[in-house]
């Protein structure tokens, strides 16, 4: 769940400099258009799916086709908007964007794994921010419905390229050598039916 701000900070316009002063306390801090969003540590199912998808992209990294990063890696976008997507993939020719403390500028792909408290933020605010910053690919992974939405940037907005579920496979010329088997991604997920 995305936590509300305290009353004294609600009207503040947050900056990247403010972001650098936030505590490292296990929460995820993101600033979108001057508003601070705070999310707690994700559930185990969320982390399991993140790791599984990371491993698929790591095979591309091993072949020299790009670089994969997982949260809490910072992504600094135009206007000083620091966010922490669940996964960030850069093509090999985007290596210059990798800085010591963050990724600078739009990567090739960002992935957000939805949770009930962050789904609206991921589907609305972050989607607008990522489109504005010209990130070509945005994936939304929903652990509850076991669905991956593959979005591709058009002139100004994302369009749905594919909606995938267990049993589906995904390959794309935009990700050479990537073969994603959704059955393997969603199989045997401990902790998914517990509160």
C-alpha positions, 0 to 999 in steps of 0.5 A, spaced: 500 500 500 502 506 498 502 510 504 499 517 505 504 523 507 503 527 513 499 533 513 506 538 514 509 535 508 502 534 503 503 541 500 511 540 499 514 540 492 519 534 493 525 535 489 531 530 488 535 533 493 530 532 498 530 524 496 537 524 497 535 526 504 530 520 506 532 514 510 534 507 508 529 504 512 526 499 507 520 503 505 520 505 497 520 512 496 519 515 489 517 522 487 513 524 481 511 531 479 514 533 486 509 529 490 513 524 495 510 516 494 512 512 500 511 504 499 512 499 504 517 492 503 513 488 498 510 481 499 514 475 498 510 473 492 512 480 489 519 478 490 519 471 487 516 474 481 521 480 480 527 475 481 524 470 476 523 475 471 530 478 473 533 471 471 530 471 464 533 478 463 540 476 466 541 471 460 540 477 456 545 480 460 550 474 460 550 474 452 552 482 452 545 484 450 544 489 456 543 490 463 538 488 468 537 492 475 532 490 480 529 495 486 531 499 490 535 501 484 534 508 483 531 511 476 532 519 475 528 521 469 527 528 466 525 534 471 529 530 477 523 525 478 527 519 482 523 512 482 524 505 483 521 501 478 521 493 480 526 492 474 530 496 469 533 493 463 537 497 459 540 495 452 548 494 451 548 501 447 545 505 453 551 503 458 553 510 459 546 511 463 548 507 468 551 511 474 554 509 481 548 511 485 542 510 479 540 510 472 540 516 469 534 517 463 530 513 460 531 505 459 529 500 454 524 497 459 521 498 466 517 493 469 512 494 475 509 488 479 502 490 482 500 490 489 493 492 491 496 499 494 500 501 488 496 498 482 493 505 481 500 509 482 503 504 477 497 504 472 496 512 472 502 516 475 508 512 473 505 510 466 504 517 465 511 519 467 514 513 463 511 515 457 513 523 458 520 520 458 519 516 452 521 509 455 519 505 450 517 499 453 513 498 460 510 491 463 505 491 468 505 484 472 499 482 476 501 477 481 493 476 483 491 475 476 497 472 474 497 476 468 503 480 464 501 486 460 506 488 455 505 495 453 509 499 448 510 506 447 507 510 441 507 517 439 505 519 446 501 514 450 502 506 451 498 501 447 497 494 449 502 489 445 500 483 449 496 480 455 499 474 457 498 468 462 500 462 464 501 457 458 503 463 453 510 465 451 513 472 449 518 473 444 519 480 441 524 483 436 525 489 441 528 484 446 533 479 441 534 472 444 528 473 450 524 467 451 519 468 456 515 462 458 509 465 463 508 458 465 515 458 468 514 465 471 507 463 475 509 456 477 509 454 484 508 461 488 509 459 495 505 464 500 500 467 494 494 464 498 496 466 505 495 473 508 
